[in-house]
Amino acid sequence: MPAGRPKGSMNKKSRINLVAAKYNLKPLDYMLQILNDDDEEPAKRFAAATAAAPYCHARLSQVETRDVTEYDGNPDSITTDQLAAIVSGAGRSHDAAKKKGKGKLH
């Protein structure tokens, strides 16, 4: 006797496709219908949401950050990346520390 599931038996995916074809729906439409049905049991709605998510939302990927060298105060030597970091506010605390004594009341 062969091991495993009998040939031609239904799994979750083939059941969804069968029901979707019966009602002339795409599988994603069927899963979204289950998800939005308040009368369905929560476990079934969660399973539909989990199955539909990859088709509705892109998976986030990791982004490498580049090391930006600090601005030395010479306006002729500044790069575009350094300027962007300064404008975005990344250099605020650093610039304040460089200007020792300026802005202080004695």
Secondary structure, DSSP 8 states (H G I E B T S, - for coil): ---SS-TT---HHHHHHHHHHHTT--HHHHHHHHHT-TTS-HHHHHHHHHHHHHHHS---------------S-GGG--HHHHHHHHTTTTHHHHHHHSTTTT---
